[in-house]
Each structure stands twice: as structure tokens, then as C-alpha cells.
Amino acid sequence: MKKVLLEMEDQKNSYEQKAKESLQKVLEEKMRAEQQLQSTQRSLALAEQKCEEWRGQYEALKEDLRILGTQHRELENQLHVLQSKLQGADSRDSQMNQALRLLEYEHQELQAKIECLQGDRDLYSSETQDLQDQLKRSEEEKLTLVTTVQQLQGKFPFQSNWHRWLFGIPGAPVLQKAFIGRTRGSNL
């Protein structure tokens, strides 16, 4: 019995030893598990922090994208307005070029008319000068004739009355011209 008790004691010691070793292993595993848990929790906290940062960046980028989209639409609208204005300006430019060509053509026509009128003016000026010269000569001839008639009236008083009587009858202008023509002929 002592032997059995010793064997049982040995078994008990062996079990206790094995239980201690098992418990030690469990405690070590528990410590490792706790360390891993802490490490995992730290990693999770870091990951959540990173996730929040990325979420913030994502929201900021989303807002930037929305603003850029709005600006893009505004710029497109401005571009359409500018293109419309440019088309209007091109149209006005074309109209102004056409009007300019028309004005240049009218200017050329007016220049040609001015040159023609200057030529006519020069011609009329020359003709006017000729007419003025003729008028001056006619006035000089008239003065000469009046002087001659006065001299003749002084020499032939009876003819003076006849002359008055002749120019007082109907048709006298014809006779007057004939008389003046005869008188001119005698002066020449």
C-alpha cells in the first residue's frame, strides 16, 4: 500500500507538474494573446485614424470636385457667351468691312466726280473769262458808239430829231440794230 501511495503521490506530483506546465503555457499564451490583442487594437486604432484621415481627404476632394464642376460649368457658359460675342463681332467686322468697301467705292466715285467738276469748273471759268472779256469789249464798243452818236448829233442836228423819231416807232429795235450796225461799219 505504501507503494501504491507512493505511486499515487508520484502520479499526483506528475499531474500537478503537468498541470503547472499546462497552466504556465496557458498563461503564456494568454499573455501573448493579450499582447497580440493590444497590438491589434493599436493597429485598429491607427487604421481607424487613417480611415478618418482618408475619409476627411475624400470629403475634401469631393467638395473640391464639386467646386471644380461648378467652375467648369461657369467657364463653359462664359465660353459659350464669348463664342457668341465673337460670332457677333465677326459678323459686325464683316459688315464693317463691307461698309468700308462701299465707302471706298463711293469715295472713288466722288473723287472722279470732283475731278470732272473741277474740269468743268476750269472750262466754265475759261468760258466765263471769255464772256467777261466779250462783255468788256461790248461795253467799250457801246461807249464808243454812244460817243460817236453824240458827236454825230452835234454835227447833224436834224438827224438827231430823225433818230428820235425813228426809234420811237414800232419795229424800232430792228431799225436800231441796223442803224448801229451801219454806224459800226462807218467807224471801222
C-alpha positions, 0 to 999 in steps of 0.5 A: 500500500505504501507503494501504491501511495507512493505511486499515487503521490508520484502520479499526483506530483506528475499531474500537478507538474503537468498541470503547472506546465499546462497552466504556465503555457496557458498563461503564456499564451494568454499573455501573448494573446493579450499582447497580440490583442493590444497590438491589434487594437493599436493597429485598429486604432491607427487604421481607424485614424487613417480611415478618418484621415482618408475619409476627411481627404475624400470629403475634401476632394469631393467638395473640391470636385464639386467646386471644380464642376461648378467652375467648369460649368461657369467657364463653359457658359462664359465660353459659350457667351464669348463664342457668341460675342465673337460670332457677333463681332465677326459678323459686325467686322464683316459688315464693317468691312463691307461698309468700308468697301462701299465707302471706298467705292463711293469715295472713288466715285466722288473723287472722279466726280470732283475731278470732272467738276473741277474740269468743268469748273476750269472750262466754265471759268475759261468760258466765263473769262471769255464772256467777261472779256466779250462783255468788256469789249461790248461795253467799250464798243457801246461807249464808243458808239454812244460817243460817236452818236453824240458827236454825230448829233452835234454835227447833224442836228436834224438827224438827231430829231430823225433818230428820235423819231425813228426809234420811237416807232414800232419795229424800232429795235430792228431799225436800231440794230441796223442803224448801229450796225451801219454806224459800226461799219462807218467807224471801222 
